[in-house]
Every structure is written in C-alpha cells, then in structure tokens.
Amino acid sequence: MTEFRRIPFSPPDITDEEINEVVDTLKSGWITTGPKTKLFEKQIAEYCNTSKAAALNSATAAMELTLRLLGIGPGDEVITSAYTYTASASVIHHVGAKIVLVDSGKDSFHIDYEAIAGAITEKTKAIIPVDIAGVMCDYDKIFEAIESKKNLFKPENELQKAFGRVVVIADAAHSIGATYKGKMSGEAADFTSFSFHAVKNLTTGEGGMVTWRDIEGIDNEEIYKEYMLLSLHGQSKDALAKTNLGAWEYDIVAPNYKCNMTDIMASLGLAQFKRYPGILKRRKEIIEKYDSLLSELEATPIKHYDETFTSSGHLYLLRLNGKDEEFRNNVITKMAEKGIATNVHYKPLPMHSAYKNLGFKMEDYTNAFDMYKNEITLPLHTLLTDEDIEYVVGKLKEAIDELR
C-alpha cells in the first residue's frame, strides 16, 4: 500500500540564501524602498533585455499604473481576456475605462487572436493579453490584429501619440523567464507586468515589476520617474533621496498612489533571482515527468515547450477530456482526501458576481467555459520530489477510476 503523503499546492521555496539576504537588510537599517530595490530593478531589466524596470508592490499595481501613465480613463476602452484572474480586468475598472472581454480561442487558454481586431473601436486605447501558466501569448498575432485597426486609434496625449496604435500591456504575472520567438517575457509587449506573489516562481512575498520597450521620442528616465511618482504619493523625492544632507524638502506633484516595493521584499527577490536558473530547470523536469506519467490518461495538459516558445513552468493546467464541472469538482475533493491540494485556473470572469453585475454573460464566452469546465491544476513547485509527482499522478488515476 502506498504511504499517505501531504502535497501542498504551491508553497514558497525559501532557502538560507533568502533568509540571510533578508537578515542583511534588517540589520542594514534600511528596510523600505532603497538600494536593494534599485538593484533588483536593474537585474530584472537586464534579464528581460529592457533599458529600465520599475519595482512595485504587485503586478496589479504595475498594470494599473501603466494605464494611468498612458492617460487611460473614462471614455476609453481596454480589451482583456475572459479567461483570467480578476486583476487583469479590475485595473481597467479602477481607472474608469470600459472593460471589453474577448473569449479564449477554441481549445486554448489564451485570448482568441482572431477576435481581437473585431473588439477594437475608436475608443480602444490598450489591450491586456494574459500569459497563462508561464506560457506567453502569440504576440505576433496580437500586434497584427492591432496594426490592422491602426486607423481607428485616436491618441489623446503625447505618449499615446508616440505609439499611434492600441498599446499592448502584458499581464505576465506567470511568465517571468519565459520566451517567445527568442524574446524574453518583458520585451515582447510594449509594457509587461510581473508578479512576485508568494505562489509565483520567483517571490518577494508580495510584489511586482513593470518593464517596457524603448519608445521612439520618449525618454526612459521620464517614464521611470513617472512610475516612481505614481507609486509614492506623487512625492518628488523618495526616502533614499531625502537622506542626503539637508535634502529634506520635497514637493507633491500630484495626489497619487502608494504601491512601492520595500528593500525587505527586494532582498527576497535578489536571493530568489540568483537561484532562478535552477528553479526554471527543475520546473521543466517536473513538467516533463508529469507529461510522461499522464500520457496514457484521457487528459490534455497545456503545452509548455515547443520550437517557438519556452514556458516559465508556473502552473500545470490539465483538462480532463470529455468531463464536466461536476466530475472535475469531485476529482478535486477526492484528491484532497488523498492529501493532495489541487486548484482551478481559472473560473472565467463572467461567472463571478462582480462581472455579472457589469453586464457580462457567460454564454457569450463559450470557449472560455469549455476550457474551465474540466480543468484541474496539479501541484507544481520546486519542493516536489520525483516520488511526490508519481504519488500525485497515481492518486489522480485512482480518483478518476473511483468516479467512473
């Protein structure tokens, strides 16, 4: 008889390296935004092949501040996927713009590329495509759709004018370290928002980062400065700058927001980032083992690697072919009884009360529902052993057999 194991869904992978780096920060006397945050920004920008990066307290803040940076608000429309977590859409609502949801593609967890052009109107200012499970979107197809409707774009400020088309803001909460056609996540879209939440591959506990591609005629330092103003009350000097002798005085240039990263968070990130190549390697090994062990099951996993892209291996999404919501939910319960925590990614937005109240109806997003109804997410993290993976797959097969 197989021994009983407890397999958590996504515990953080914290070693002495992270602990020592955080202790160093605590002993340094500098725990809010400071030198380690700036170093972390520099390392992520270099990793993503971008000139700059701005550290914030979440990917949600990164997306919202990018919309605000672009001057997007009431009267504007922003497109995103119906198959995502609320953050991708709630930020559009926060700035007062209209949320435009597009269905996922047939048998795809990503946005329906063929439907993007049809969703673009004269009011469309941006699109927030969602990289799912660590797999980046097909950005060529997204830019193609946007270019085809370029004539409809009506810029309302200098930054929008510099683009001259709908702006692509990647929700890359899952995809740091992924590649698409030789480009790193972080350099494929116009702006890219990363998450370092506790369950992510690379964590700072909470936290996020935004990167952006060089924009012709726009100074990167000005964009960075604007993110800093947006994230720290519109204060003209951060705490670090105010420590210079006699440099207490500052100005508030706008009544802005508070969503900066701290050096405690950044120190966690710096240590994680040092280990990140090994983390990505192990995640790939786990995915390949799952793929191999599940090959005889009537189930389809999301494809993480092929000749045009490599995933960051964030989540193991699996569709139970021919099954429905009830069956999938019963499998989740059975797995929990066997000590294994599983999840669902995602319940499409129109199924949630908040989005129903905004007028969205699930029957308008049939592809998204088809992807959701039999999807189960298996544990995927770097604390899993090969024996754990075998246990998960064995128990999944048992659960399915018990429910037949």
Secondary structure per residue as TSV (DSSP state, phi and psi in degrees):
chain	resnum	aa	ss	phi	psi
A	1	M	-	360.0	135.4
A	2	T	-	-68.2	137.0
A	3	E	-	-65.1	150.5
A	4	F	-	-78.0	132.1
A	5	R	-	-123.8	147.8
A	6	R	-	-101.9	118.8
A	7	I	B	-117.1	102.8
A	8	P	-	-69.4	161.8
A	9	F	S	-74.7	-50.0
A	10	S	-	-157.3	68.3
A	11	P	-	-73.5	151.2
A	12	P	-	-69.1	143.9
A	13	D	-	-96.4	91.7
A	14	I	-	-112.9	127.2
A	15	T	-	-115.7	-178.8
A	16	D	H	-60.9	-27.7
A	17	E	H	-59.5	-46.2
A	18	E	H	-65.9	-44.6
A	19	I	H	-60.5	-45.2
A	20	N	H	-64.6	-38.5
A	21	E	H	-67.0	-40.3
A	22	V	H	-67.6	-42.5
A	23	V	H	-59.5	-42.8
A	24	D	H	-57.7	-42.0
A	25	T	H	-65.5	-45.5
A	26	L	H	-61.6	-35.3
A	27	K	H	-77.7	-20.4
A	28	S	H	-71.8	-20.3
A	29	G	T	86.2	-0.9
A	30	W	-	-122.6	105.0
A	31	I	-	-115.2	-16.0
A	32	T	S	-91.7	-162.8
A	33	T	S	-57.2	120.9
A	34	G	S	-161.3	-147.2
A	35	P	H	-60.2	-35.8
A	36	K	H	-73.0	-34.1
A	37	T	H	-63.2	-44.4
A	38	K	H	-64.3	-38.0
A	39	L	H	-66.7	-41.4
A	40	F	H	-62.0	-43.4
A	41	E	H	-57.0	-46.0
A	42	K	H	-61.9	-43.4
A	43	Q	H	-66.6	-40.7
A	44	I	H	-68.4	-41.0
A	45	A	H	-60.0	-44.7
A	46	E	H	-63.3	-42.6
A	47	Y	H	-61.1	-37.5
A	48	C	T	-92.0	3.7
A	49	N	T	60.6	37.6
A	50	T	-	-117.9	160.9
A	51	S	S	-71.8	-36.4
A	52	K	-	-142.2	164.2
A	53	A	E	-146.8	149.3
A	54	A	E	-121.6	123.5
A	55	A	E	-84.6	137.2
A	56	L	E	-138.1	-174.1
A	57	N	S	-94.5	0.1
A	58	S	-	-171.5	163.4
A	59	A	H	-68.5	-31.0
A	60	T	H	-60.8	-46.5
A	61	A	H	-61.6	-40.5
A	62	A	H	-59.5	-43.8
A	63	M	H	-69.4	-44.2
A	64	E	H	-65.2	-44.6
A	65	L	H	-66.2	-30.4
A	66	T	H	-66.7	-41.8
A	67	L	H	-60.8	-41.8
A	68	R	H	-68.9	-40.5
A	69	L	H	-56.5	-40.0
A	70	L	T	-79.6	-3.9
A	71	G	T	73.4	27.1
A	72	I	-	-86.3	132.3
A	73	G	-	-164.0	-150.4
A	74	P	T	-53.3	137.4
A	75	G	T	93.0	-15.0
A	76	D	-	-97.0	161.9
A	77	E	E	-123.0	143.5
A	78	V	E	-132.6	130.9
A	79	I	E	-92.0	140.3
A	80	T	E	-148.9	178.7
A	81	S	E	-85.8	144.1
A	82	A	S	-72.5	-21.3
A	83	Y	S	-100.4	82.7
A	84	T	S	-163.8	176.5
A	85	Y	-	-81.4	157.8
A	86	T	T	-56.8	-30.9
A	87	A	H	-54.9	-36.1
A	88	S	H	-61.7	-30.8
A	89	A	H	-103.7	-34.2
A	90	S	H	-61.1	-33.1
A	91	V	H	-64.3	-30.7
A	92	I	H	-66.1	-43.4
A	93	H	H	-63.6	-40.9
A	94	H	H	-57.0	-39.5
A	95	V	T	-86.3	-0.3
A	96	G	T	88.9	6.4
A	97	A	-	-85.0	169.6
A	98	K	E	-91.5	130.8
A	99	I	E	-79.3	126.8
A	100	V	E	-116.9	111.9
A	101	L	E	-93.6	136.0
A	102	V	E	-115.3	138.9
A	103	D	-	-61.7	162.3
A	104	S	B	-79.3	163.4
A	105	G	-	-69.8	163.3
A	106	K	T	-62.3	129.3
A	107	D	T	54.6	34.3
A	108	S	-	-135.5	144.6
A	109	F	S	-85.9	-11.6
A	110	H	S	-91.9	164.8
A	111	I	B	-56.8	149.1
A	112	D	-	-75.7	104.3
A	113	Y	H	-61.4	-32.2
A	114	E	H	-70.6	-19.9
A	115	A	H	-96.5	-7.1
A	116	I	H	-64.3	-51.2
A	117	A	H	-55.7	-40.1
A	118	G	H	-67.6	-20.3
A	119	A	H	-89.7	-9.6
A	120	I	-	-83.3	129.0
A	121	T	-	-125.0	-176.4
A	122	E	T	-66.4	-15.9
A	123	K	T	-93.3	-9.6
A	124	T	E	-71.3	124.9
A	125	K	E	-112.2	-26.2
A	126	A	E	-154.4	163.6
A	127	I	E	-131.6	138.7
A	128	I	E	-114.8	86.6
A	129	P	-	-74.1	153.4
A	130	V	B	-117.6	120.4
A	131	D	-	-79.2	122.0
A	132	I	B	-107.0	132.6
A	133	A	T	66.0	8.6
A	134	G	T	105.2	-4.8
A	135	V	B	-96.7	121.1
A	136	M	-	-71.8	154.4
A	137	C	-	-68.4	169.3
A	138	D	-	-85.2	91.3
A	139	Y	H	-69.3	-26.1
A	140	D	H	-60.1	-44.4
A	141	K	H	-68.2	-35.2
A	142	I	H	-66.2	-47.8
A	143	F	H	-65.6	-34.6
A	144	E	H	-60.4	-46.6
A	145	A	H	-62.3	-41.1
A	146	I	H	-67.9	-44.0
A	147	E	H	-60.8	-36.0
A	148	S	H	-65.8	-19.4
A	149	K	T	-116.5	19.7
A	150	K	G	-55.7	-34.8
A	151	N	G	-63.8	-20.2
A	152	L	G	-84.2	-15.0
A	153	F	-	-70.2	129.5
A	154	K	-	-119.8	94.2
A	155	P	-	-66.9	144.3
A	156	E	-	-118.9	0.3
A	157	N	S	-156.2	177.9
A	158	E	H	-63.9	-39.0
A	159	L	H	-67.2	-45.0
A	160	Q	H	-61.3	-37.8
A	161	K	H	-63.3	-37.0
A	162	A	H	-62.7	-31.1
A	163	F	H	-82.4	-45.9
A	164	G	-	67.5	19.1
A	165	R	S	-164.8	174.0
A	166	V	-	-59.6	136.0
A	167	V	E	-91.1	137.5
A	168	V	E	-99.1	114.6
A	169	I	E	-113.1	100.5
A	170	A	E	-72.8	128.4
A	171	D	E	-85.2	93.3
A	172	A	-	-106.1	34.2
A	173	A	T	-52.2	-31.6
A	174	H	T	-98.5	-10.1
A	175	S	-	-116.0	18.2
A	176	I	T	-63.0	129.3
A	177	G	T	97.2	-8.6
A	178	A	-	-81.2	160.5
A	179	T	E	-131.6	153.0
A	180	Y	E	-138.8	116.6
A	181	K	T	48.6	46.6
A	182	G	T	81.7	-2.5
A	183	K	E	-103.0	139.6
A	184	M	E	-73.0	149.0
A	185	S	T	-59.2	127.2
A	186	G	T	119.6	-22.9
A	187	E	T	-123.3	0.0
A	188	A	S	-84.9	-37.3
A	189	A	S	-96.2	172.6
A	190	D	S	-65.8	-46.8
A	191	F	E	-130.4	147.4
A	192	T	E	-135.1	129.9
A	193	S	E	-110.2	121.0
A	194	F	E	-104.6	151.9
A	195	S	E	-114.2	139.5
A	196	F	-	-120.6	32.1
A	197	H	B	-59.3	163.0
A	198	A	T	-53.9	-31.4
A	199	V	T	-90.3	-2.9
A	200	K	S	-80.1	162.8
A	201	N	S	-53.0	-43.8
A	202	L	S	-121.2	114.0
A	203	T	-	-117.0	148.4
A	204	T	-	-121.2	19.4
A	205	G	B	90.1	-72.5
A	206	E	S	-126.7	164.5
A	207	G	-	144.2	161.3
A	208	G	E	-158.9	175.3
A	209	M	E	-152.6	146.1
A	210	V	E	-121.8	133.4
A	211	T	E	-117.5	161.7
A	212	W	E	-151.8	153.0
A	213	R	-	-80.1	153.4
A	214	D	-	-57.5	137.6
A	215	I	-	-116.1	124.3
A	216	E	T	-57.4	127.8
A	217	G	T	83.7	0.5
A	218	I	-	-119.9	131.0
A	219	D	-	-79.8	123.8
A	220	N	H	-59.3	-35.2
A	221	E	H	-63.7	-36.2
A	222	E	H	-66.5	-40.4
A	223	I	H	-64.1	-46.3
A	224	Y	H	-59.0	-46.0
A	225	K	H	-60.0	-39.9
A	226	E	H	-64.7	-41.6
A	227	Y	H	-59.9	-41.5
A	228	M	H	-64.4	-41.6
A	229	L	H	-65.9	-42.2
A	230	L	H	-64.2	-33.4
A	231	S	H	-92.5	-6.3
A	232	L	B	-136.9	57.0
A	233	H	T	62.8	12.5
A	234	G	T	73.2	20.5
A	235	Q	B	-79.4	130.5
A	236	S	S	-71.2	-15.5
A	237	K	S	-133.9	136.3
A	238	D	-	-83.4	174.7
A	239	A	H	-59.7	-34.4
A	240	L	H	-64.1	-45.7
A	241	A	H	-65.6	-32.1
A	242	K	H	-73.9	-10.9
A	243	T	T	-80.0	-13.3
A	244	N	S	-60.8	144.6
A	245	L	T	-51.1	124.3
A	246	G	T	69.5	9.4
A	247	A	-	-98.0	41.7
A	248	W	-	-71.8	-29.7
A	249	E	-	-73.4	140.8
A	250	Y	-	-146.8	170.4
A	251	D	-	-124.5	153.3
A	252	I	B	-105.1	111.4
A	253	V	-	-90.0	-15.9
A	254	A	S	-161.8	149.3
A	255	P	-	-79.2	75.8
A	256	N	-	-90.6	-151.3
A	257	Y	-	-115.8	176.9
A	258	K	B	-131.6	98.6
A	259	C	-	-152.9	44.8
A	260	N	B	-81.9	158.6
A	261	M	-	-88.7	150.5
A	262	T	-	-103.2	162.8
A	263	D	H	-67.4	-25.9
A	264	I	H	-63.5	-47.3
A	265	M	H	-62.6	-46.3
A	266	A	H	-63.1	-34.2
A	267	S	H	-66.5	-38.0
A	268	L	H	-59.7	-45.8
A	269	G	H	-63.1	-40.5
A	270	L	H	-62.0	-42.7
A	271	A	H	-69.6	-40.4
A	272	Q	H	-62.8	-41.2
A	273	F	H	-64.1	-35.8
A	274	K	H	-59.6	-37.2
A	275	R	H	-88.7	-3.8
A	276	Y	H	-62.1	-39.3
A	277	P	H	-55.8	-40.8
A	278	G	H	-68.3	-37.0
A	279	I	H	-63.5	-46.2
A	280	L	H	-62.2	-41.0
A	281	K	H	-61.7	-46.6
A	282	R	H	-66.1	-39.1
A	283	R	H	-60.8	-39.9
A	284	K	H	-64.4	-41.0
A	285	E	H	-61.1	-42.1
A	286	I	H	-64.0	-44.8
A	287	I	H	-61.4	-44.3
A	288	E	H	-63.8	-36.0
A	289	K	H	-68.4	-45.0
A	290	Y	H	-56.9	-50.6
A	291	D	H	-54.7	-43.9
A	292	S	H	-66.6	-47.5
A	293	L	H	-69.6	-26.4
A	294	L	T	-95.8	1.3
A	295	S	T	-60.9	-27.2
A	296	E	T	-92.5	-4.2
A	297	L	S	-83.8	149.8
A	298	E	S	-77.3	72.6
A	299	A	E	-154.0	151.4
A	300	T	E	-123.2	114.3
A	301	P	E	-83.1	156.5
A	302	I	-	-64.0	142.8
A	303	K	-	-84.5	121.3
A	304	H	-	-95.0	-23.8
A	305	Y	B	-141.7	133.5
A	306	D	-	-152.3	-166.8
A	307	E	S	-70.9	-17.5
A	308	T	S	-105.0	-14.0
A	309	F	E	-148.6	155.0
A	310	T	E	-128.3	136.0
A	311	S	-	-85.6	161.3
A	312	S	-	-84.5	-2.6
A	313	G	-	63.0	43.7
A	314	H	-	-77.9	-45.2
A	315	L	-	-133.9	148.1
A	316	Y	E	-104.3	92.5
A	317	L	E	-86.5	129.4
A	318	L	E	-132.6	128.0
A	319	R	E	-97.9	129.9
A	320	L	E	-88.4	98.0
A	321	N	T	-52.6	130.8
A	322	G	T	75.8	3.3
A	323	K	-	-98.1	166.7
A	324	D	-	-116.8	-177.6
A	325	E	H	-56.0	-46.8
A	326	E	H	-60.4	-46.2
A	327	F	H	-61.5	-48.5
A	328	R	H	-57.8	-44.5
A	329	N	H	-63.9	-36.5
A	330	N	H	-67.7	-35.8
A	331	V	H	-62.7	-43.3
A	332	I	H	-59.7	-42.8
A	333	T	H	-64.0	-45.8
A	334	K	H	-60.2	-42.2
A	335	M	H	-63.2	-39.6
A	336	A	H	-63.2	-39.5
A	337	E	H	-63.4	-28.1
A	338	K	T	-91.9	9.2
A	339	G	T	90.6	8.5
A	340	I	B	-112.1	123.2
A	341	A	-	-86.9	124.3
A	342	T	-	-122.5	-179.1
A	343	N	B	-152.9	-179.6
A	344	V	-	-131.0	130.3
A	345	H	S	-131.7	103.4
A	346	Y	-	-134.5	164.3
A	347	K	-	-77.7	116.4
A	348	P	-	-55.7	147.7
A	349	L	G	-55.1	-41.0
A	350	P	G	-65.5	-7.8
A	351	M	G	-84.6	-14.4
A	352	H	S	-89.8	146.3
A	353	S	H	-53.3	-45.3
A	354	A	H	-57.6	-39.4
A	355	Y	H	-84.1	-29.1
A	356	K	H	-61.5	-42.4
A	357	N	H	-65.3	-22.7
A	358	L	T	-86.3	-1.1
A	359	G	T	101.7	4.1
A	360	F	-	-80.8	141.4
A	361	K	-	-122.8	131.6
A	362	M	G	-61.1	-30.3
A	363	E	G	-65.5	-14.0
A	364	D	G	-84.0	-3.9
A	365	Y	-	-131.7	62.5
A	366	T	H	-67.0	-36.1
A	367	N	H	-64.6	-42.8
A	368	A	H	-60.7	-42.4
A	369	F	H	-64.6	-41.2
A	370	D	H	-62.0	-35.3
A	371	M	H	-71.3	-38.2
A	372	Y	H	-73.0	-39.4
A	373	K	H	-61.3	-28.3
A	374	N	T	-125.8	23.5
A	375	E	E	-88.7	134.6
A	376	I	E	-133.4	136.6
A	377	T	E	-104.4	121.6
A	378	L	E	-88.2	156.8
A	379	P	-	-58.9	133.6
A	380	L	-	-145.4	102.4
A	381	H	-	-157.8	163.5
A	382	T	T	-81.2	4.7
A	383	L	T	-93.8	-5.4
A	384	L	-	-72.7	136.7
A	385	T	-	-94.5	166.8
A	386	D	H	-60.0	-35.7
A	387	E	H	-66.6	-36.2
A	388	D	H	-61.1	-43.1
A	389	I	H	-63.4	-43.6
A	390	E	H	-61.2	-39.9
A	391	Y	H	-63.0	-46.9
A	392	V	H	-58.5	-48.4
A	393	V	H	-66.8	-41.8
A	394	G	H	-59.2	-44.3
A	395	K	H	-72.0	-31.9
A	396	L	H	-64.3	-45.1
A	397	K	H	-61.3	-42.2
A	398	E	H	-59.3	-47.7
A	399	A	H	-60.4	-44.0
A	400	I	H	-63.9	-42.5
A	401	D	H	-63.0	-40.6
A	402	E	H	-64.7	-27.2
A	403	L	H	-95.1	-4.1
A	404	R	-	-65.8	360.0
